[in-house]
Amino acid sequence: MQALVPEQDYGARWLATQRVAMLADRVGFGKTAQIVLACEFIGARSITVLCPPVLCENARAQFQQWRV
């Protein structure tokens, strides 16, 4: 598994503490990795991902890459 930069780790941990939140950052910064790790932190058993159809395969691959 790849390592997050400190800003990404902070974002994932912050996201895990929120009841409702939106994570927005620049393109290519690793939002998917932050979301996957936030889900791991809270022990989520399932999640819903909303994205354009063209990004579904990429999202699936990113989840496989970043799962702990």
Biopython code that builds the backbone (N, CA, C, O; Angstrom):
import numpy as np
from Bio.PDB.StructureBuilder import StructureBuilder

atoms = [
    (1, "MET", "N", (0.836, -1.182, 0.000)),
    (1, "MET", "CA", (0.000, 0.000, 0.000)),
    (1, "MET", "C", (0.878, 1.240, 0.000)),
    (1, "MET", "O", (1.915, 1.274, 0.662)),
    (2, "GLN", "N", (0.468, 2.249, -0.734)),
    (2, "GLN", "CA", (1.188, 3.504, -0.777)),
    (2, "GLN", "C", (0.955, 4.285, 0.508)),
    (2, "GLN", "O", (-0.004, 4.025, 1.235)),
    (3, "ALA", "N", (1.822, 5.229, 0.780)),
    (3, "ALA", "CA", (1.667, 6.080, 1.955)),
    (3, "ALA", "C", (1.017, 7.399, 1.551)),
    (3, "ALA", "O", (1.229, 7.901, 0.447)),
    (4, "LEU", "N", (0.232, 7.943, 2.453)),
    (4, "LEU", "CA", (-0.370, 9.249, 2.231)),
    (4, "LEU", "C", (0.598, 10.347, 2.643)),
    (4, "LEU", "O", (1.441, 10.148, 3.518)),
    (5, "VAL", "N", (0.473, 11.495, 2.013)),
    (5, "VAL", "CA", (1.205, 12.664, 2.486)),
    (5, "VAL", "C", (0.457, 13.175, 3.715)),
    (5, "VAL", "O", (-0.722, 12.862, 3.879)),
    (6, "PRO", "N", (1.103, 13.948, 4.576)),
    (6, "PRO", "CA", (0.451, 14.386, 5.817)),
    (6, "PRO", "C", (-0.907, 15.067, 5.613)),
    (6, "PRO", "O", (-1.819, 14.867, 6.415)),
    (7, "GLU", "N", (-1.051, 15.856, 4.565)),
    (7, "GLU", "CA", (-2.326, 16.532, 4.325)),
    (7, "GLU", "C", (-3.440, 15.539, 4.015)),
    (7, "GLU", "O", (-4.585, 15.742, 4.419)),
    (8, "GLN", "N", (-3.105, 14.461, 3.295)),
    (8, "GLN", "CA", (-4.098, 13.439, 2.985)),
    (8, "GLN", "C", (-4.484, 12.664, 4.247)),
    (8, "GLN", "O", (-5.660, 12.373, 4.465)),
    (9, "ASP", "N", (-3.503, 12.335, 5.064)),
    (9, "ASP", "CA", (-3.784, 11.625, 6.313)),
    (9, "ASP", "C", (-4.689, 12.470, 7.200)),
    (9, "ASP", "O", (-5.645, 11.962, 7.786)),
    (10, "TYR", "N", (-4.383, 13.759, 7.295)),
    (10, "TYR", "CA", (-5.214, 14.674, 8.085)),
    (10, "TYR", "C", (-6.638, 14.695, 7.536)),
    (10, "TYR", "O", (-7.600, 14.638, 8.301)),
    (11, "GLY", "N", (-6.774, 14.777, 6.213)),
    (11, "GLY", "CA", (-8.098, 14.802, 5.596)),
    (11, "GLY", "C", (-8.885, 13.534, 5.874)),
    (11, "GLY", "O", (-10.080, 13.601, 6.162)),
    (12, "ALA", "N", (-8.235, 12.379, 5.793)),
    (12, "ALA", "CA", (-8.913, 11.105, 6.059)),
    (12, "ALA", "C", (-9.357, 11.017, 7.511)),
    (12, "ALA", "O", (-10.475, 10.588, 7.799)),
    (13, "ARG", "N", (-8.490, 11.420, 8.418)),
    (13, "ARG", "CA", (-8.845, 11.371, 9.845)),
    (13, "ARG", "C", (-9.942, 12.373, 10.180)),
    (13, "ARG", "O", (-10.837, 12.069, 10.969)),
    (14, "TRP", "N", (-9.882, 13.567, 9.586)),
    (14, "TRP", "CA", (-10.936, 14.557, 9.802)),
    (14, "TRP", "C", (-12.264, 14.029, 9.282)),
    (14, "TRP", "O", (-13.287, 14.121, 9.960)),
    (15, "LEU", "N", (-12.242, 13.477, 8.074)),
    (15, "LEU", "CA", (-13.462, 12.949, 7.462)),
    (15, "LEU", "C", (-14.088, 11.867, 8.331)),
    (15, "LEU", "O", (-15.311, 11.787, 8.440)),
    (16, "ALA", "N", (-13.263, 11.043, 8.944)),
    (16, "ALA", "CA", (-13.759, 9.952, 9.787)),
    (16, "ALA", "C", (-14.459, 10.459, 11.048)),
    (16, "ALA", "O", (-15.207, 9.708, 11.674)),
    (17, "THR", "N", (-14.234, 11.704, 11.430)),
    (17, "THR", "CA", (-14.860, 12.245, 12.646)),
    (17, "THR", "C", (-16.172, 12.977, 12.366)),
    (17, "THR", "O", (-16.856, 13.404, 13.296)),
    (18, "GLN", "N", (-16.520, 13.122, 11.097)),
    (18, "GLN", "CA", (-17.692, 13.903, 10.724)),
    (18, "GLN", "C", (-18.915, 13.025, 10.519)),
    (18, "GLN", "O", (-18.813, 11.895, 10.041)),
    (19, "ARG", "N", (-20.068, 13.558, 10.887)),
    (19, "ARG", "CA", (-21.328, 12.844, 10.609)),
    (19, "ARG", "C", (-21.738, 13.069, 9.153)),
    (19, "ARG", "O", (-22.173, 12.140, 8.474)),
    (20, "VAL", "N", (-21.598, 14.284, 8.689)),
    (20, "VAL", "CA", (-21.890, 14.647, 7.307)),
    (20, "VAL", "C", (-20.747, 15.538, 6.836)),
    (20, "VAL", "O", (-20.380, 16.491, 7.523)),
    (21, "ALA", "N", (-20.194, 15.243, 5.695)),
    (21, "ALA", "CA", (-19.073, 16.043, 5.208)),
    (21, "ALA", "C", (-18.939, 15.897, 3.707)),
    (21, "ALA", "O", (-19.476, 14.967, 3.104)),
    (22, "MET", "N", (-18.219, 16.825, 3.119)),
    (22, "MET", "CA", (-17.872, 16.749, 1.710)),
    (22, "MET", "C", (-16.370, 16.980, 1.609)),
    (22, "MET", "O", (-15.844, 17.954, 2.150)),
    (23, "LEU", "N", (-15.700, 16.097, 0.929)),
    (23, "LEU", "CA", (-14.264, 16.212, 0.731)),
    (23, "LEU", "C", (-14.028, 16.730, -0.683)),
    (23, "LEU", "O", (-14.401, 16.081, -1.660)),
    (24, "ALA", "N", (-13.416, 17.884, -0.782)),
    (24, "ALA", "CA", (-13.135, 18.477, -2.092)),
    (24, "ALA", "C", (-11.688, 18.951, -2.095)),
    (24, "ALA", "O", (-11.238, 19.606, -1.155)),
    (25, "ASP", "N", (-10.977, 18.622, -3.139)),
    (25, "ASP", "CA", (-9.585, 19.020, -3.248)),
    (25, "ASP", "C", (-9.225, 19.048, -4.718)),
    (25, "ASP", "O", (-10.052, 18.739, -5.575)),
    (26, "ARG", "N", (-8.007, 19.414, -5.004)),
    (26, "ARG", "CA", (-7.597, 19.523, -6.400)),
    (26, "ARG", "C", (-7.576, 18.140, -7.071)),
    (26, "ARG", "O", (-7.479, 17.108, -6.406)),
    (27, "VAL", "N", (-7.668, 18.155, -8.367)),
    (27, "VAL", "CA", (-7.669, 16.921, -9.159)),
    (27, "VAL", "C", (-6.356, 16.183, -8.945)),
    (27, "VAL", "O", (-5.281, 16.780, -8.997)),
    (28, "GLY", "N", (-6.454, 14.883, -8.704)),
    (28, "GLY", "CA", (-5.268, 14.053, -8.568)),
    (28, "GLY", "C", (-4.609, 14.084, -7.210)),
    (28, "GLY", "O", (-3.511, 13.550, -7.050)),
    (29, "PHE", "N", (-5.251, 14.699, -6.219)),
    (29, "PHE", "CA", (-4.634, 14.802, -4.899)),
    (29, "PHE", "C", (-4.859, 13.559, -4.046)),
    (29, "PHE", "O", (-4.180, 13.391, -3.032)),
    (30, "GLY", "N", (-5.769, 12.702, -4.415)),
    (30, "GLY", "CA", (-5.966, 11.467, -3.657)),
    (30, "GLY", "C", (-7.202, 11.464, -2.790)),
    (30, "GLY", "O", (-7.187, 10.922, -1.685)),
    (31, "LYS", "N", (-8.280, 12.068, -3.281)),
    (31, "LYS", "CA", (-9.527, 12.083, -2.507)),
    (31, "LYS", "C", (-10.051, 10.670, -2.282)),
    (31, "LYS", "O", (-10.548, 10.355, -1.200)),
    (32, "THR", "N", (-9.943, 9.818, -3.301)),
    (32, "THR", "CA", (-10.439, 8.447, -3.143)),
    (32, "THR", "C", (-9.674, 7.726, -2.045)),
    (32, "THR", "O", (-10.281, 7.028, -1.233)),
    (33, "ALA", "N", (-8.375, 7.876, -2.004)),
    (33, "ALA", "CA", (-7.573, 7.240, -0.951)),
    (33, "ALA", "C", (-7.998, 7.737, 0.415)),
    (33, "ALA", "O", (-8.096, 6.950, 1.357)),
    (34, "GLN", "N", (-8.252, 9.029, 0.538)),
    (34, "GLN", "CA", (-8.679, 9.593, 1.817)),
    (34, "GLN", "C", (-10.027, 9.015, 2.235)),
    (34, "GLN", "O", (-10.240, 8.713, 3.409)),
    (35, "ILE", "N", (-10.929, 8.863, 1.281)),
    (35, "ILE", "CA", (-12.257, 8.319, 1.591)),
    (35, "ILE", "C", (-12.150, 6.860, 2.013)),
    (35, "ILE", "O", (-12.777, 6.446, 2.988)),
    (36, "VAL", "N", (-11.361, 6.082, 1.285)),
    (36, "VAL", "CA", (-11.187, 4.660, 1.636)),
    (36, "VAL", "C", (-10.635, 4.537, 3.051)),
    (36, "VAL", "O", (-11.143, 3.747, 3.846)),
    (37, "LEU", "N", (-9.605, 5.306, 3.371)),
    (37, "LEU", "CA", (-9.004, 5.210, 4.703)),
    (37, "LEU", "C", (-9.948, 5.725, 5.790)),
    (37, "LEU", "O", (-9.967, 5.179, 6.893)),
    (38, "ALA", "N", (-10.727, 6.760, 5.500)),
    (38, "ALA", "CA", (-11.719, 7.228, 6.474)),
    (38, "ALA", "C", (-12.726, 6.119, 6.755)),
    (38, "ALA", "O", (-13.122, 5.920, 7.903)),
    (39, "CYS", "N", (-13.139, 5.402, 5.728)),
    (39, "CYS", "CA", (-14.068, 4.268, 5.921)),
    (39, "CYS", "C", (-13.424, 3.179, 6.767)),
    (39, "CYS", "O", (-14.085, 2.580, 7.615)),
    (40, "GLU", "N", (-12.154, 2.922, 6.546)),
    (40, "GLU", "CA", (-11.432, 1.943, 7.361)),
    (40, "GLU", "C", (-11.370, 2.392, 8.819)),
    (40, "GLU", "O", (-11.570, 1.588, 9.730)),
    (41, "PHE", "N", (-11.091, 3.685, 9.038)),
    (41, "PHE", "CA", (-10.987, 4.217, 10.402)),
    (41, "PHE", "C", (-12.273, 4.020, 11.186)),
    (41, "PHE", "O", (-12.233, 3.732, 12.382)),
    (42, "ILE", "N", (-13.425, 4.174, 10.516)),
    (42, "ILE", "CA", (-14.705, 4.056, 11.244)),
    (42, "ILE", "C", (-15.279, 2.645, 11.178)),
    (42, "ILE", "O", (-16.322, 2.370, 11.771)),
    (43, "GLY", "N", (-14.607, 1.754, 10.464)),
    (43, "GLY", "CA", (-15.074, 0.375, 10.376)),
    (43, "GLY", "C", (-16.304, 0.201, 9.499)),
    (43, "GLY", "O", (-17.127, -0.679, 9.750)),
    (44, "ALA", "N", (-16.433, 1.027, 8.480)),
    (44, "ALA", "CA", (-17.576, 0.932, 7.574)),
    (44, "ALA", "C", (-17.568, -0.419, 6.866)),
    (44, "ALA", "O", (-16.533, -0.874, 6.379)),
    (45, "ARG", "N", (-18.728, -1.044, 6.817)),
    (45, "ARG", "CA", (-18.837, -2.336, 6.139)),
    (45, "ARG", "C", (-19.285, -2.172, 4.700)),
    (45, "ARG", "O", (-19.028, -3.035, 3.861)),
    (46, "SER", "N", (-19.949, -1.076, 4.416)),
    (46, "SER", "CA", (-20.340, -0.767, 3.041)),
    (46, "SER", "C", (-20.487, 0.741, 2.907)),
    (46, "SER", "O", (-20.762, 1.444, 3.880)),
    (47, "ILE", "N", (-20.301, 1.216, 1.705)),
    (47, "ILE", "CA", (-20.460, 2.631, 1.422)),
    (47, "ILE", "C", (-21.085, 2.776, 0.042)),
    (47, "ILE", "O", (-21.115, 1.826, -0.741)),
    (48, "THR", "N", (-21.575, 3.949, -0.243)),
    (48, "THR", "CA", (-22.109, 4.266, -1.561)),
    (48, "THR", "C", (-21.218, 5.330, -2.180)),
    (48, "THR", "O", (-20.923, 6.349, -1.554)),
    (49, "VAL", "N", (-20.800, 5.090, -3.393)),
    (49, "VAL", "CA", (-19.963, 6.044, -4.120)),
    (49, "VAL", "C", (-20.781, 6.581, -5.284)),
    (49, "VAL", "O", (-21.299, 5.819, -6.099)),
    (50, "LEU", "N", (-20.889, 7.889, -5.350)),
    (50, "LEU", "CA", (-21.559, 8.532, -6.476)),
    (50, "LEU", "C", (-20.499, 9.163, -7.356)),
    (50, "LEU", "O", (-19.744, 10.027, -6.911)),
    (51, "CYS", "N", (-20.443, 8.732, -8.599)),
    (51, "CYS", "CA", (-19.475, 9.295, -9.527)),
    (51, "CYS", "C", (-20.010, 9.106, -10.941)),
    (51, "CYS", "O", (-20.894, 8.279, -11.168)),
    (52, "PRO", "N", (-19.482, 9.863, -11.882)),
    (52, "PRO", "CA", (-19.886, 9.663, -13.274)),
    (52, "PRO", "C", (-19.529, 8.244, -13.716)),
    (52, "PRO", "O", (-18.524, 7.692, -13.269)),
    (53, "PRO", "N", (-20.342, 7.655, -14.584)),
    (53, "PRO", "CA", (-20.072, 6.281, -15.030)),
    (53, "PRO", "C", (-18.662, 6.069, -15.560)),
    (53, "PRO", "O", (-18.094, 4.990, -15.388)),
    (54, "VAL", "N", (-18.100, 7.062, -16.189)),
    (54, "VAL", "CA", (-16.756, 6.924, -16.752)),
    (54, "VAL", "C", (-15.702, 6.721, -15.661)),
    (54, "VAL", "O", (-14.613, 6.227, -15.954)),
    (55, "LEU", "N", (-15.993, 7.084, -14.428)),
    (55, "LEU", "CA", (-15.036, 6.950, -13.326)),
    (55, "LEU", "C", (-15.252, 5.711, -12.466)),
    (55, "LEU", "O", (-14.476, 5.468, -11.542)),
    (56, "CYS", "N", (-16.280, 4.926, -12.745)),
    (56, "CYS", "CA", (-16.594, 3.763, -11.895)),
    (56, "CYS", "C", (-15.435, 2.774, -11.795)),
    (56, "CYS", "O", (-15.078, 2.350, -10.696)),
    (57, "GLU", "N", (-14.851, 2.406, -12.921)),
    (57, "GLU", "CA", (-13.755, 1.434, -12.888)),
    (57, "GLU", "C", (-12.552, 1.995, -12.138)),
    (57, "GLU", "O", (-11.894, 1.276, -11.387)),
    (58, "ASN", "N", (-12.267, 3.272, -12.341)),
    (58, "ASN", "CA", (-11.154, 3.890, -11.632)),
    (58, "ASN", "C", (-11.434, 3.893, -10.126)),
    (58, "ASN", "O", (-10.537, 3.599, -9.335)),
    (59, "ALA", "N", (-12.642, 4.217, -9.727)),
    (59, "ALA", "CA", (-12.990, 4.221, -8.304)),
    (59, "ALA", "C", (-12.832, 2.821, -7.715)),
    (59, "ALA", "O", (-12.298, 2.665, -6.618)),
    (60, "ARG", "N", (-13.290, 1.818, -8.432)),
    (60, "ARG", "CA", (-13.168, 0.426, -7.967)),
    (60, "ARG", "C", (-11.696, 0.045, -7.798)),
    (60, "ARG", "O", (-11.324, -0.573, -6.801)),
    (61, "ALA", "N", (-10.868, 0.409, -8.761)),
    (61, "ALA", "CA", (-9.437, 0.095, -8.680)),
    (61, "ALA", "C", (-8.776, 0.818, -7.512)),
    (61, "ALA", "O", (-7.936, 0.247, -6.816)),
    (62, "GLN", "N", (-9.155, 2.068, -7.301)),
    (62, "GLN", "CA", (-8.595, 2.835, -6.190)),
    (62, "GLN", "C", (-8.990, 2.216, -4.847)),
    (62, "GLN", "O", (-8.173, 2.164, -3.928)),
    (63, "PHE", "N", (-10.216, 1.753, -4.731)),
    (63, "PHE", "CA", (-10.639, 1.117, -3.481)),
    (63, "PHE", "C", (-9.830, -0.144, -3.227)),
    (63, "PHE", "O", (-9.438, -0.404, -2.090)),
    (64, "GLN", "N", (-9.575, -0.927, -4.260)),
    (64, "GLN", "CA", (-8.757, -2.124, -4.086)),
    (64, "GLN", "C", (-7.325, -1.769, -3.695)),
    (64, "GLN", "O", (-6.713, -2.456, -2.877)),
    (65, "GLN", "N", (-6.805, -0.719, -4.268)),
    (65, "GLN", "CA", (-5.421, -0.300, -3.991)),
    (65, "GLN", "C", (-5.250, 0.206, -2.565)),
    (65, "GLN", "O", (-4.233, -0.078, -1.931)),
    (66, "TRP", "N", (-6.222, 0.948, -2.053)),
    (66, "TRP", "CA", (-6.047, 1.624, -0.767)),
    (66, "TRP", "C", (-6.640, 0.874, 0.409)),
    (66, "TRP", "O", (-6.420, 1.273, 1.552)),
    (67, "ARG", "N", (-7.386, -0.200, 0.175)),
    (67, "ARG", "CA", (-7.944, -0.959, 1.307)),
    (67, "ARG", "C", (-6.818, -1.495, 2.174)),
    (67, "ARG", "O", (-5.797, -1.967, 1.676)),
    (68, "VAL", "N", (-7.025, -1.411, 3.471)),
    (68, "VAL", "CA", (-6.008, -1.881, 4.418)),
    (68, "VAL", "C", (-6.114, -3.375, 4.595)),
    (68, "VAL", "O", (-5.344, -3.963, 5.354)),
]
sb = StructureBuilder()
sb.init_structure("model")
sb.init_model(0)
sb.init_chain("A")
sb.init_seg("    ")
for serial, (resi, resn, name, xyz) in enumerate(atoms, 1):
    if name == "N":
        sb.init_residue(resn, " ", resi, " ")
    sb.init_atom(name, np.array(xyz, "f"), 0.0, 1.0, " ", f" {name:<3s}", serial, name[0])
structure = sb.get_structure()
